[in-house]
C-alpha cells in the first residue's frame, strides 16, 4: 500500500527514537499500526501511543517494520518532505479580491496555487473560507481538535458573501462555525475589506454578528484588500484613501472599547496598514492583547517597535564604528527610520542608511515588505552606499522557499550589490543583536 504522495523522511532528529531504531533518511512511511497515513494529523494521532508499529519502504524498495515502545505522547523524531504529508487542497472560490488572480504571468507554478486547506490553517496560520470543506473534513477538524483554525469571513451577509467568493455555498458559514464552537474549537477570524462592498454599515453588521461566537472566536482582524497593477478584467475595487482609513480605525476602535467592557477583550483589530496609510499613530503593544493575528499584519509594527527599544536599552557593550544599511517597503519605512534613529542616537559611531523600496513589480499600491522582489531591491539600491551589511525584511522568503517572488535569491542580491545580506530579524531583540554583533 502506497500513499498518493510518498511520506519521505528528509530529516531524523539527533538522539531520537527514529535514529535509535534505524530509520533512515529517504525511507517512505507506509502505515502505522496497520492503518494508512493520510496526512500529518493521522500521523500525529497514530504515534500517540506507548507501542507503535511503523511500516516503511527503504531505498532498496523493500518494506520493513519498526516496532517502537515509548511514552504515550513522546515524539519519534521524524521530519517529512511535505509538511502536511499530503497534497494541499486547492480553492474552488473565485474571490473578487484574490491576490493570486492579480499576479503577473510567467512566475513559478507554485505561486499560482490557491489553497484553502484547514490543515495549513492549523500548521502555518493560513486562512480558510470553509466553503471547500465537506462535512467529513469538518468532522476531522473536530476529531483531531485542530485548534485554533483561521477563518476568512469577509461578511456575514450570506448573499454578499456568495458574491464576494463567487461560490453559491458561501452562505453556509454560520452552521459550520456553530459546529466548531460547540466542539470547543477556537477560531481566529478575518475580514478582507473592499471599499464600497463590505465596509461601512455592512462591516458594522459583520462585527456585531461575529460576537455571538465569543469566547470560541478569539479575534477578528480587518485587513485591506491587496490590489496589484495586474487587475485587468477583474472585479473593480477602489483603493482606500487616508480619510477612509481613519474612518475604519475609528469604527474598529469604538467597538474595541465596547467589547472590552462587555466581553473582556477588544476582539476586533484593524491591520497596521490602515494606521500607516491613514497617518494615525500605531497603538501601544498592550492594545493588541496577546497578538492573536500578528502574522496577518495586526500589531506587527507595535511589537517590533517596543521589542527593539526595550532590547536597545539593555545593551551594555559599546560596538565598534560601522556603516550598514536597512531596506524595507513603504509601509515600514517610518518604523525603520525611527528604530535606526534610536540606534544612531545611542551609538553615534554607527551610521545606518535607511532605504525605501517602492514595489514596481506589483505596483506602487502594494506597500508591505513581504511582497518585495529581488529586482526592485537591486535596481533601487544599485550604486548607493550600503556599508558592510544590508538588512532586508525576514518575510521576503516563504516557508520552504529559497527564492523571492520573482525567483531571485538572497545570493543573487548579495552578488549584484556586493554586500552581505542579513534577514535574521524576526523580533526586535534579534534585530538589535544582529546590528550590533
N, C-alpha and C positions, 0 to 999 in steps of 0.2 A: 504494500500500500504506500502510495506517494502523495504528497500534497500537490496542489496545483502550482504552488510556488515553494521550492525547497527551503526548509528551515536550516540554512547552512550556518554552522558555527564559525564566527570570524575572530573570536577572542575568548580566551579562557583565563579567568582571574587567578592570579598567583596565589597559591596556598588554598585554593578552593576544593570542594568535593569533586568537581569535574576533573581537575588536574590529578587528584588522588586516584580516581578510578580509571584514568587513562583515556578519557575522551579527548579527541584531537581536533585542532583547527581544520576546517574543511569537511568534517563529518556532518551528515544531514540527519536531523531528528525526524523520525517517522511516527512514533507513538509513545504514549506514556500510560502505563498500567492498562495496556490493551485498547486504549482509546486514541483516535486521531487527534492531532493538534491543529485546530482550525486557525487559531491566531494567538496572539500574546496572552490574551485573557484565559483561554483554555490552558495554556502553558502554566501561567501563574497559579491557576486554581488546582491543576493536577499535581504540581510538585509540592503543594502544601500538605504533605503527609509525612509520616515517620518512615514509611517504606515506599520506595518508588522504583519501578522497573521501566527503564527507558530503552527504546529500540532505535538504533542509529544505522545509517549506511556509511561505511567507511570509504576512503579514497579508492580502494580496490573494487568497489561495487558490492562488497559482501555486507550482509546485515549482521549486527551483533547486539547483545543486550548488556546493559549496565545496571546492576542491582545496587541500590543505594539505601542505606539506613542513616537517618539524620533526625535532628529535632524537627518538630512539626512545621514551623514556619521558617526554617533555615534555607537560605538560598543555595543553589547548586554552583553558581559561578559561570554561567554561560552567557555570551553575547552573540546575538544572531545578526545575520546580514541585513535583514529588514526589521525595523523597529516593531512593526505590528505583526510580523510573521505571516503576512497575507497581502494580497493586492488591496490597495486603498480603494474605497468605493467612490465612484465619480458622482457628480451632482447633476440632477436632471432639471434643475431650475434654469431659468434664463433671466436672472435678476437684472433690473433696469440699470443698476449701478455697478454690475460685476466688473471688478478690476481686470480680470483675465481677458474679458472681451475688449478691453482697451489697450492691450499690448500690441506693439508693432509686430510686423511679420518677421519671419526668419530668425526667431530666437530659439533656444533649445527646447525640445519637445516637452520636457518635464514642467516648464513654466506655463504651458497651456492646459495642464491637467487641473480640472476643477474637482476638489474633494469635498465631500460632505459626510465625513465618517466619524461616528461617535467615538470610535477608539482613538482617533487622532485628537479629538477634543479632550479626552482623558489624559493622553500621553503628552501631547505637545501644546495643548491650550487652544487648538483650532475651534472655530465656532461652527455649529451645525444648525440647520434650519428645522430639522426633524421631518421635513417633507420627504426625505429619501429613506426614511426608516420604516420598516414593516413592523407589525405587532411583535413578531419574533425578535427583531432587533431591539425593540424597546424592552422586551422581557429579558434579554441578555444583559442589557444595561442594569436592570434591576437585580437580576440573579447574581451578577458579579459585583454589584454595588459600585458601579463606575461613577464615583462622586469626587469632586463636582463635575458637572457637564456644562459646557458653554453653549448657549443657545442664541442664535440670531433671530430676534423677534421682528424688528423693523416697524411693526404696527400691530395693534390688537384689533384693528378693524378688518374683519375677515375678507370682505370684498376687495379692500385696498391691498391687503397682503397677497391675495391671489394675483392681483395686477402687478405688484412690485416684483414678485418672484416668478411671475408668468407660469404659475402652477395652480391648477384648479383644485388641488387638495390642500392648499396652503392655509385654509380656514379651519383646519383641524387642530390648531396649536393648543388651545386650552385643555381639551381632553387628554392630550399627551402630557402636558405639563402637570396636570392634576394627578395622573397616574404616577409620574416620577415623584411628585411631592408626597403622595400617600405612602410611597415606598422609602421615604427618607432620603432621597437623592437631592443633594444640594445643586443649585443652579446659579450660574453667573449669566446675565442676560446682556444683549447689546441691541441698540437701535442705530442702524446706519442712516443718518439723517440726510434727506434730499429736500432742497429748497422748494417750497410751494407744493410738496407732495405729501410728506408725512410729518411736517413740522407744525408749529402753531398750535391750534386747538386740538388737532389730531394727536400731537405729541402729548399734550395735557392728558388726553383720554388714555393714551397708551401707558404713561407713567402711573396714573391713578389705577388703572385696571390691573397692572402687574403687582401692585402692593398686596393683592389677595394671596400671593404665594409666599410672602414673608412669613416665617423665617427661612423656609427652604430656598427661596430666592434670596441669595446673599447680596447681590449687587446688580445694578443696571447702568451700563455706560451709554452715553450719547456721543457718537463719533460722526464726523462729516464724511460724506462720500468722497472718495478719491477720484478725481477726474483728470485723465491724461489728455494729450492733444490728439489722441487717436480715437475720437468718438464719432467719426463719420458714420452715418446710417444707424446710429444708436439713439435710444430714447433721449430726448433733450432735457438736460438737467443743468440748472444755473449754479454758479459759484455763490457761496455765502459771502456777503460783504462784511467789513468790520462792524458795521451797525447791526447786521443780522447776528453776528457772533455775540455781541454784547447783550442783545435781547435774549438769546438762547442761554447765556450764562446766568442772567437774572432769573430766567424761567426755572432753570435747574436749581439754583441756589435757594430760591423761595421754597421749593419742595424739600430740599435738604433740611432746612430749619424746621419745617412742619413735621417731617418724618422722624427727625431726632427726638422730638417731643412725644410723638405717637408710638414709634417703634423702637426707639433707642439706637437707631442707625440712620445715616444720611441716605443710604440705599442707592440713590441715583447720582451719577457723577458725569461731568462734561469733560471731554477729551482735552488734552493740553492744547491742541491745535486751535480750539475756539478762543482760548485765552490769548494765545500768541497773535492770531490774526485780528482779534478784537482789541489788541493793545491793552489788555487787562492784566493786572498783576496776578501771577500764579499764587494760589493759596499755599499756606504752610503745609508741611508734611502731615501734620495731625489731622488736616481736613480730609485726608484720604483713608483714614482708619487703618486697616491692615493691608492696604494696596491690593484689593482683590482683582483689579484689572490693569495692573501696571504694564503687562505685555501688550495691552490694547491701546497703549499711549495715554493712559489715565493716571496722572500723578508721577510719571517718569521724570519730568522736569524738576518737580519739587524734591523728590527723593535724591536725585543726583546732586542738586544744589546743596541740600542740607548735609548729606553724607560727605561731600567734598570739603565743605567749610569745617565740619567737625574733625575730619581727618587731618586737615591742614593745621588746625590749632594744636594737634597732638605731636606734630613733628618737632623733634628735639635736635636733630643734626643740622649742620649748615652745608648745603650742597655746593659743589664747585660751580664756577661760571659755565654757562651753556647757552646755546641757542637751539630751539626746537620749534616745531610748527604744529598747529591743530587745524584740521579742515572738517567742516560739517555742513549740513543742509541749512536752508534758510530758516526753518522752524527753530533750530537750536543755536543759531549764531549769537543771539544776545546772551544766552546762558553761557556759552563758551567764552565770550568776551568778559563776562562778569567773573567767571571762575579763574580764567587765566590772569585777569587783573589782580585777583586775590593773591595768586602765586607771586607775581612780579612785585606787588606791594610788600609782601613778606620777605622776598628774596630778590633785591634789585639786581643781583649779578646774573639773574636768569632773564633771557629775552625769549618771548613767545610770540610768534607770528600767528594770528588767527585769520583763517581764510573761509569765506563763504563760497559754497559750491552751488551754483544755480543748475537746476535739473533741466538741461536742454534735451536730454534723451526722451523723457516722458512729457516734458512741457513744464513751464515755469510755475504752474499752479500746484505741482507736486513738490512739497517743501520738506517732507520728512527725510531724515538722513538714511533710513534703511532702504530707500529706493534710489540712492545714488549709483552711478555706474563708473566703471574704471575710466572710460574715455572722457567723461566730463571732468573727473578728478585730474587726469593727466593734462588735458587741454587747458584747464583753468589754473593749474599750478606750474606749468612748464615755464622755466626761466625765473621763477620767483624765489626769494631767499627762503630756504626750508630748514637750515641748520642741520643738526646731527640726526634728528629723528622727526618723522611725520606721524602724528596721531590721527587715526581715522576712526569713525564710529564702529563699535563692535558688531552692530547689526547689519553690516554690509553683506555678510555671508549667511546663508540659510543653513539650518541644521543639516549636516551630512553633505554639504556642498563646499567645493573649493573655489568656486568662481562667483564673481558678482553677476548681476543680472544680464550684463552684456557679454558674459563669458570671459571677461578679463580676470586675472588672478591678482592677488596681492604681490606676487613675484613680478608680474608684468608691470605693475605700478612702481615697484621698487626700482626695477631696471630702467624704466622710462624716465624717472625723476632723479635717480641716483641718490636715494636716501633710504635709510632704514624705516620700515613701516611697523607701527605698533597699534594693535587693536585690543589689547588686554586691559580694557577699561569698563568692565561691566558694572562696577559700582563706583561711588565717589572715592572710597578708600583706595580701591585698585588704581584709579586714575591718578591720585596724588602720589602713590608709591611708584607708579610707572614713570611719572615725570621726574621724580627726584632720585630715582635709583642710580 
